[in-house]
Amino acid sequence: KDLESIGLRSINNIVDITNFCLFEFGQPLHAFDLDKLKGNKVVVRKAKRDESIVTIDGLKRVLDEDILVIADAERPVAIAGIMGGKDTEVTESTKNILLESAYFDPPTIRRVARKLALSSDSSYRFERDISFENVKRCSDRASLLIDKVAKGKIVSEFFDVGKKPQKEKFIVLRPSRVNKILGVNIPETFIEETLTNLGFDVLSKKDAFNIKPNYLRKDVTREIDLIGEIARLYGYGKIPSKIPKGLITTETAKENDSKKVKFARDILVSLGFNEVITYSLISTQILKNLGMEVDNTIIKIKNPLSAEQAIMRPNLICGIINTASFNLNRKESLINIFELGNIYKRQNGNYNEELYLAGALCGIIDRGWREKPRQTDLFDLKGILEELFKRLRIDVEFNKEPRQILSDNSSCGIYVKERCIGVLGELKSEYLHSFDIKERVFVFEMNFNSILKEIDLNKYFTSIPRFPSVKRDISLIIDRKISSAQIMSVIRTQSSALIKDVKLFDQYAGSQIPPDKKSLAYSIEYQANDRTLADEEVNALHLTIAKALQDKLSAQIRER
């Protein structure tokens, strides 16, 4: 009845007993008809080439040297751990039996079962590993049942052959570790009682328990497994929820930087740029084409695969220009590309890796039928960068910063907090010839590592102004060498709290002013958050700005 309740049919009392013990202990057993074994012996060996066996399912199976078998003096009588042979199975006429209880290597049984496409209750358990302690225990149980149920008689002792698996080790369980993992103090008496009730042998020692694994629990092999059992029986509902404490880890900071990098990428893509990824290994010739020296700061590859991969790139401009050239030669009308990647340099004997952002713009801008196509210029690229920094919420200035590869009259430095982090400008024509480029190319490159800490991904709400703003214009004649950024900086420093916006709206250089001068006109918007500005207050601020421009930049204020 017990076997029928689990879906097994009764065969005979001996086979029924082995099946019963299989489901009781999880330990496979096999009974041989002893009188049918040749030579009155049983050995465990590898099968011979082209050896075969008819298994109890009635099928003939051809074996090879990789298959483990149980054999008598002449032939295989069972496929080890999987299925017995038809010739030696127990029948109604059987008088003497040999009872086999074994432990087999799980990978070996799994491999043979797959090879023969043969699965059984025995192979299912051996594949998943069984407890070695059950081998004799299950054999003793089956012998007892045969004695009582089948009226059998044990005529020999238990023979133990083969190499035993390594003795199971004790698991050290620290109560302090239990409390740290679970976040609650659990009494040691509860820990000991719980594990004892689960069938583990618990030995106490100072500050820890030595736990002998339960042979029925193959899933419990580590300290953390025992902690999981304790938590389950203690009750998850009794473990309070707490907000984790501690500082931001390095990994979290890196993840935050990755989000900032992705944010910058998304901004540039939304502005119409295409991201490219160029090789980190380049040739020395590319550097020479840009007038750069291969000095001690360059990291050379000891055994390069080719001359094209001889050094690690010291900048991103090389790859950007190479990519621009490649696409222009394939008739691309507009090149607007950027790359965010690492550059590599050697400084003071150390190897440095820094994250840089670079890009290029060249070709023809065609905005549709409402506007005529036109060539790109420096201000297109400068406007892109201004919008990038605006969305990153970083104040940026563009000041004069000469670079060897950039035109003196069409280049500038990119400044954040009065520190130059990069350059922007038109590539000199003498370098364009080396890359077979016939058009004007505008490039930028900046150290992105230096502005990562300035990027704030949090969003802040600014209330809508309740009071109206007031606009005033100021026109001045100033030295040609003074940049608009310098002028705007002087304007903003006079009363930054009340100046909402400053815009350059006119520029003139011609016969009506000296040749070394230029005329610039700015619109200044004033606004207060707590009141409406009176004309007298605005006029006073405007005069203060005019005087500051005269004193600091020797500007001549023009009457409009």
Secondary structure, DSSP 8 states (H G I E B T S, - for coil): -HHHHTT-----HHHHHHHHHHHHHS--EEEEEGGGSGGG--EEEE--TT-EEEBTTS-EEE--TT-EEEE-SSSEEEETTTEEBSTT---TT---EEEEE----HHHHHHHHHHHT---HHHHHHHT---TTHHHHHHHHHHHHHHHHS-----S-----S--------EEE-HHHHHHHHTS---HHHHHHHHHHTT-EEEEETTEEEEE--TT-TT--SHHHHHHHHHHHH-GGGS------S---HHHHHHHHHHHHHHHHHHHHHTT-EE----SEE-HHHHHHTT----TTS-B-SS-SSGGGSEE-S-SHHHHHHHHHHHHTTT-SEEEEEEEEEEEEEETTEEEEEEEEEEEEEEEE---TTS--EE--HHHHHHHHHHHHHHHT---EEE----TTEEEEEEEEEEETTEEEEEEEEE-HHHHGGGT--S-EEEEEEESHHHHTT------------S--EEEEEEEEEETTS-HHHHHHHHHHH-TTTEEEEEEEEEE-STTS-TTEEEEEEEEEE--SSS---HHHHHHHHHHHHHHHHHHH--EEE--
